[in-house]
Amino acid sequence: MFLAKTVMKIAIIKYNAGNNFSVECALKRIGYEAIITDNPDIILNADRVIFPGVGEASSAMAYLKEHKLDLLIKSLTQPVLGICIGQQLLCSHSEEGNINCLGIFNAQVKRFASSIQDYKIPHMGWNTLNNIKPGFIPKEFENQYVYYVHSYYVPITEDTAATTDYIHPFSAALHKGNFFSTQFHPEKSGDIGETIIKRFIEQ
Amino acid sequence: MLAKRIIPCLDVKDGTTVKGVNFVNFKNAGDPVELGKKYSQDGADELVFLDITASHEGRKTFVNLVTRIAKNISIPFTVGGGINDVSDVDKLLNAGADKISINSAALRNPNLIDNIAKNFGNQVCVTAIDARYDNGEWICYINGGRIPTERKLIEWAHEAQERGAGEILFTSMDHDGVKTGFACEALALLNEKLSIPIIASGGAGDYSHFYDVFTAGKADAALAASIFHFNEIPIDNLKVYLNERNINVRI
């Protein structure tokens, strides 16, 4: 179902780990307006929900719980896109602050081992998408570069929609039902990132 | 594989790009947003905007400019110049910057790094170091390279990392503007001692200098200004050159 741009309602979840403005700017560049909100009604009634993030997992989870956004996010039935820490919070557990997360994806978020020579932590910069499964990330982006900044990663799981290799392969993107997520920042990944967001909105 | 990054640096005064910029058929080089867009299209991996305005009015102009950059450019960018406390950082991040760069302020008050990392995350905090090789030692300088300090490059860079810097941007004052190549020896030593990414700056004059900085210098990223502004080395050509020599770059 594709709605015209003027009626498409896009909610960006407002919480304490957001880089919401960057996501809002990326949406504007591809022709969409979004509302940044923590209002449950607006989020529930949105056509698309974006759950971004730059921050620390346990304090982000504490904030979501305190504002009852954890249950709300789990109950969403429209397409939801988690970005970076957003992807990690959609998993079952994170090593960062040893915290149980939302459990949409059955995966344990781990920290990159820091003692490996020639691999700096955080994983920062442009790295390639590999093993793209049909459905979420366009297949033609195989071996194309996207932008990453993170120290924690989601291992390969049954929901992995694409991988990236840093020290070892990890989940670049996940997809299960109406939940989509990326570890990279599509809002900072040039034209490729904008296409990925556009595809998510216009699915 | 993680790509080596190429980063053009733009100096901004009162909202306008300074340093002569010389592109044929490119009229808007004075507008940092237009110039940033052009670099992004040419394949720049990130951008750095340094505010060299001193006045209060100029600072406000810069914050507005940061928002225009965020709205119009789809790759990450760092802003620096005149950042003295956490509230300056807060303003610039809210305006849409991805990272901030601090230099003299961090040397004067090292706690600033801890405070930025604690409030906004390590990845936000680029610590820039200007250093010169004096009597067998790399000495850190403040105030745009005018005043020497007691600090040495490696030990200060290491302290910055421990305090929470996400990246080190090292400019060799001996190499800056000379165009004879980056300070590869010092960069390799820095790389050996640190576990965070290192951005090399100062000395780019030729394609081969970038090859050297990523191999001998082991840098994660290379920053330059005039050779890009004067189109002596177009970024797209540079990336083809590096790719042909097995340096992993985003093309």
HADDOCK unambig.tbl for C-alpha pairs under 7 A between the chains (distance, minus, plus):
assign (segid A and resid 21 and name CA) (segid B and resid 96 and name CA) 6.44 0.50 0.50
assign (segid A and resid 22 and name CA) (segid B and resid 70 and name CA) 6.70 0.50 0.50
assign (segid A and resid 22 and name CA) (segid B and resid 96 and name CA) 6.33 0.50 0.50
assign (segid A and resid 25 and name CA) (segid B and resid 70 and name CA) 6.84 0.50 0.50
assign (segid A and resid 25 and name CA) (segid B and resid 71 and name CA) 4.99 0.50 0.50
assign (segid A and resid 55 and name CA) (segid B and resid 121 and name CA) 6.52 0.50 0.50
assign (segid A and resid 120 and name CA) (segid B and resid 195 and name CA) 5.35 0.50 0.50
assign (segid A and resid 120 and name CA) (segid B and resid 196 and name CA) 5.33 0.50 0.50
assign (segid A and resid 120 and name CA) (segid B and resid 197 and name CA) 6.12 0.50 0.50
assign (segid A and resid 121 and name CA) (segid B and resid 195 and name CA) 6.75 0.50 0.50
assign (segid A and resid 121 and name CA) (segid B and resid 196 and name CA) 6.05 0.50 0.50
assign (segid A and resid 125 and name CA) (segid B and resid 2 and name CA) 6.76 0.50 0.50
assign (segid A and resid 125 and name CA) (segid B and resid 3 and name CA) 6.92 0.50 0.50
assign (segid A and resid 126 and name CA) (segid B and resid 2 and name CA) 5.83 0.50 0.50
assign (segid A and resid 126 and name CA) (segid B and resid 3 and name CA) 5.54 0.50 0.50
assign (segid A and resid 127 and name CA) (segid B and resid 1 and name CA) 5.60 0.50 0.50
assign (segid A and resid 127 and name CA) (segid B and resid 2 and name CA) 4.51 0.50 0.50
assign (segid A and resid 127 and name CA) (segid B and resid 3 and name CA) 6.01 0.50 0.50
assign (segid A and resid 128 and name CA) (segid B and resid 1 and name CA) 6.32 0.50 0.50
assign (segid A and resid 145 and name CA) (segid B and resid 250 and name CA) 6.35 0.50 0.50
assign (segid A and resid 165 and name CA) (segid B and resid 1 and name CA) 6.15 0.50 0.50
assign (segid A and resid 166 and name CA) (segid B and resid 1 and name CA) 6.69 0.50 0.50
assign (segid A and resid 187 and name CA) (segid B and resid 74 and name CA) 6.54 0.50 0.50
assign (segid A and resid 188 and name CA) (segid B and resid 74 and name CA) 5.03 0.50 0.50
assign (segid A and resid 188 and name CA) (segid B and resid 75 and name CA) 4.55 0.50 0.50
assign (segid A and resid 188 and name CA) (segid B and resid 76 and name CA) 5.67 0.50 0.50
assign (segid A and resid 189 and name CA) (segid B and resid 74 and name CA) 6.34 0.50 0.50
assign (segid A and resid 189 and name CA) (segid B and resid 75 and name CA) 5.77 0.50 0.50
assign (segid A and resid 190 and name CA) (segid B and resid 74 and name CA) 4.71 0.50 0.50
assign (segid A and resid 190 and name CA) (segid B and resid 75 and name CA) 5.50 0.50 0.50
